[in-house]
Amino acid sequence: MSASRETQAVQAYYHLLHSKGADQAIMATRHALFEQLLPLLKDKPLTSADYRDAVDHVLMDKAAHQWPEILAIIREFYPFWREDVKAVLQYADTVGFELHPIGWQPAVIDLQSVWPNLQHEKFSTSELWPLNGYVKALKNFDFKVDMEIEVRSRMAKLMMLRLRDAPLTEKNAYRITADATLPLFTIKHTRFLFLNAVREYYYFWSAHPDAANMIRLIQTDEIL
């Protein structure tokens, strides 16, 4: 690949942002992030694993409240870096870009104090309905052992707990909550498990009519 691969990807990304109405502040935020990210991507294979490794390195010294906005940008830029023209066009047409700062985030918590109490937390019927459906679906997977189901179930409960105060007007509440919770898991394997759990649970939380089958289609090598 050419040494200018990342530069070309950024130029294409910026061009589309400008067409979406991005102002100088929006561009400055992304420029500051790419100053750190792009050198880590240079000459790397175009794989999700290499992209995640570079992102992990950038996030190491970032405060938890910065993660939701950073991860939104990281997801936006990924198809440009991968030179996936089809994904770029689909993303621009159907999803758009996070051009505005994230206004709401869940309250700051101490995971070590909250995690043990999740087993005894009282949830409403409306909260338990998607959770029970998720656990039932997991049990139908032959490769899911009881311990892993328990951990995934508790992660789903953590999401429910943190979503309680989300304003109804925040259409990205689930994703913002997941991004704000991710840095609480400091062990890489546990963080990866959390990412998979929240992707799976989303189908039940959002009342997808075919949630149980949708989680079978999730690719475990997706980016953050």
Contacts in CASP RR format, 6 or more apart in sequence:
PFRMAT RR
TARGET T0000
AUTHOR 0000-0000-0000
METHOD contacts of the structure
MODEL  1
MSASRETQAVQAYYHLLHSKGADQAIMATRHALFEQLLPLLKDKPLTSAD
YRDAVDHVLMDKAAHQWPEILAIIREFYPFWREDVKAVLQYADTVGFELH
PIGWQPAVIDLQSVWPNLQHEKFSTSELWPLNGYVKALKNFDFKVDMEIE
VRSRMAKLMMLRLRDAPLTEKNAYRITADATLPLFTIKHTRFLFLNAVRE
YYYFWSAHPDAANMIRLIQTDEIL
1 43 0 8 1.000
1 46 0 8 1.000
2 8 0 8 1.000
3 42 0 8 1.000
3 43 0 8 1.000
5 42 0 8 1.000
5 81 0 8 1.000
5 83 0 8 1.000
6 38 0 8 1.000
6 41 0 8 1.000
6 42 0 8 1.000
6 81 0 8 1.000
7 38 0 8 1.000
9 77 0 8 1.000
9 80 0 8 1.000
9 81 0 8 1.000
9 83 0 8 1.000
10 34 0 8 1.000
10 38 0 8 1.000
10 77 0 8 1.000
10 80 0 8 1.000
12 80 0 8 1.000
12 88 0 8 1.000
13 30 0 8 1.000
13 76 0 8 1.000
13 77 0 8 1.000
13 80 0 8 1.000
14 22 0 8 1.000
14 27 0 8 1.000
14 30 0 8 1.000
16 88 0 8 1.000
16 92 0 8 1.000
16 97 0 8 1.000
17 26 0 8 1.000
17 27 0 8 1.000
17 30 0 8 1.000
17 97 0 8 1.000
17 99 0 8 1.000
20 92 0 8 1.000
20 96 0 8 1.000
20 97 0 8 1.000
20 99 0 8 1.000
21 99 0 8 1.000
22 97 0 8 1.000
22 99 0 8 1.000
26 99 0 8 1.000
29 69 0 8 1.000
29 73 0 8 1.000
30 73 0 8 1.000
30 77 0 8 1.000
33 58 0 8 1.000
33 70 0 8 1.000
33 73 0 8 1.000
33 74 0 8 1.000
34 77 0 8 1.000
36 58 0 8 1.000
37 54 0 8 1.000
37 55 0 8 1.000
37 58 0 8 1.000
37 74 0 8 1.000
40 53 0 8 1.000
40 54 0 8 1.000
40 57 0 8 1.000
40 58 0 8 1.000
41 50 0 8 1.000
41 51 0 8 1.000
41 54 0 8 1.000
41 81 0 8 1.000
44 50 0 8 1.000
44 51 0 8 1.000
44 54 0 8 1.000
46 81 0 8 1.000
46 82 0 8 1.000
46 83 0 8 1.000
48 221 0 8 1.000
48 222 0 8 1.000
48 223 0 8 1.000
49 221 0 8 1.000
51 78 0 8 1.000
51 81 0 8 1.000
51 82 0 8 1.000
51 223 0 8 1.000
52 223 0 8 1.000
52 224 0 8 1.000
55 74 0 8 1.000
55 223 0 8 1.000
55 224 0 8 1.000
56 188 0 8 1.000
58 70 0 8 1.000
59 67 0 8 1.000
59 70 0 8 1.000
59 183 0 8 1.000
62 70 0 8 1.000
62 183 0 8 1.000
64 108 0 8 1.000
64 180 0 8 1.000
64 183 0 8 1.000
64 184 0 8 1.000
65 105 0 8 1.000
65 108 0 8 1.000
65 180 0 8 1.000
67 179 0 8 1.000
67 180 0 8 1.000
67 182 0 8 1.000
67 183 0 8 1.000
68 102 0 8 1.000
68 105 0 8 1.000
68 175 0 8 1.000
68 176 0 8 1.000
68 179 0 8 1.000
68 180 0 8 1.000
69 98 0 8 1.000
69 101 0 8 1.000
69 102 0 8 1.000
71 179 0 8 1.000
71 182 0 8 1.000
71 224 0 8 1.000
72 98 0 8 1.000
72 102 0 8 1.000
72 175 0 8 1.000
72 179 0 8 1.000
73 98 0 8 1.000
74 223 0 8 1.000
74 224 0 8 1.000
75 223 0 8 1.000
75 224 0 8 1.000
76 91 0 8 1.000
76 97 0 8 1.000
76 98 0 8 1.000
78 223 0 8 1.000
79 87 0 8 1.000
79 88 0 8 1.000
79 91 0 8 1.000
80 88 0 8 1.000
98 172 0 8 1.000
102 172 0 8 1.000
102 176 0 8 1.000
103 170 0 8 1.000
104 166 0 8 1.000
104 167 0 8 1.000
104 170 0 8 1.000
104 173 0 8 1.000
104 176 0 8 1.000
105 176 0 8 1.000
105 177 0 8 1.000
105 180 0 8 1.000
106 162 0 8 1.000
106 163 0 8 1.000
106 165 0 8 1.000
106 166 0 8 1.000
106 176 0 8 1.000
106 177 0 8 1.000
106 180 0 8 1.000
106 181 0 8 1.000
107 162 0 8 1.000
107 165 0 8 1.000
109 162 0 8 1.000
109 184 0 8 1.000
111 184 0 8 1.000
111 185 0 8 1.000
114 158 0 8 1.000
114 161 0 8 1.000
115 154 0 8 1.000
115 158 0 8 1.000
118 154 0 8 1.000
118 157 0 8 1.000
118 158 0 8 1.000
118 161 0 8 1.000
119 154 0 8 1.000
121 157 0 8 1.000
121 161 0 8 1.000
123 131 0 8 1.000
123 157 0 8 1.000
123 160 0 8 1.000
127 160 0 8 1.000
130 201 0 8 1.000
130 204 0 8 1.000
130 205 0 8 1.000
130 207 0 8 1.000
131 153 0 8 1.000
131 156 0 8 1.000
131 157 0 8 1.000
131 160 0 8 1.000
131 201 0 8 1.000
131 204 0 8 1.000
133 204 0 8 1.000
133 211 0 8 1.000
133 212 0 8 1.000
134 152 0 8 1.000
134 153 0 8 1.000
134 156 0 8 1.000
134 200 0 8 1.000
134 201 0 8 1.000
134 204 0 8 1.000
134 211 0 8 1.000
135 149 0 8 1.000
135 153 0 8 1.000
136 212 0 8 1.000
137 200 0 8 1.000
137 204 0 8 1.000
137 211 0 8 1.000
137 212 0 8 1.000
137 215 0 8 1.000
138 144 0 8 1.000
138 149 0 8 1.000
138 152 0 8 1.000
138 153 0 8 1.000
138 200 0 8 1.000
139 149 0 8 1.000
140 212 0 8 1.000
141 216 0 8 1.000
144 152 0 8 1.000
148 193 0 8 1.000
151 193 0 8 1.000
151 197 0 8 1.000
152 193 0 8 1.000
152 196 0 8 1.000
152 197 0 8 1.000
152 200 0 8 1.000
152 201 0 8 1.000
155 193 0 8 1.000
155 194 0 8 1.000
155 197 0 8 1.000
155 198 0 8 1.000
155 201 0 8 1.000
156 197 0 8 1.000
156 198 0 8 1.000
156 201 0 8 1.000
156 205 0 8 1.000
158 181 0 8 1.000
159 174 0 8 1.000
159 177 0 8 1.000
159 178 0 8 1.000
159 181 0 8 1.000
159 198 0 8 1.000
159 201 0 8 1.000
159 205 0 8 1.000
160 205 0 8 1.000
162 177 0 8 1.000
162 180 0 8 1.000
162 181 0 8 1.000
163 173 0 8 1.000
163 174 0 8 1.000
163 177 0 8 1.000
166 173 0 8 1.000
166 176 0 8 1.000
166 177 0 8 1.000
167 173 0 8 1.000
170 176 0 8 1.000
174 198 0 8 1.000
174 202 0 8 1.000
174 205 0 8 1.000
174 206 0 8 1.000
178 194 0 8 1.000
178 195 0 8 1.000
178 198 0 8 1.000
181 194 0 8 1.000
181 198 0 8 1.000
182 191 0 8 1.000
182 194 0 8 1.000
182 195 0 8 1.000
182 224 0 8 1.000
185 191 0 8 1.000
185 194 0 8 1.000
195 222 0 8 1.000
195 224 0 8 1.000
196 218 0 8 1.000
196 220 0 8 1.000
199 215 0 8 1.000
199 218 0 8 1.000
199 222 0 8 1.000
200 215 0 8 1.000
200 218 0 8 1.000
203 210 0 8 1.000
203 211 0 8 1.000
203 214 0 8 1.000
203 215 0 8 1.000
204 211 0 8 1.000
208 214 0 8 1.000
END
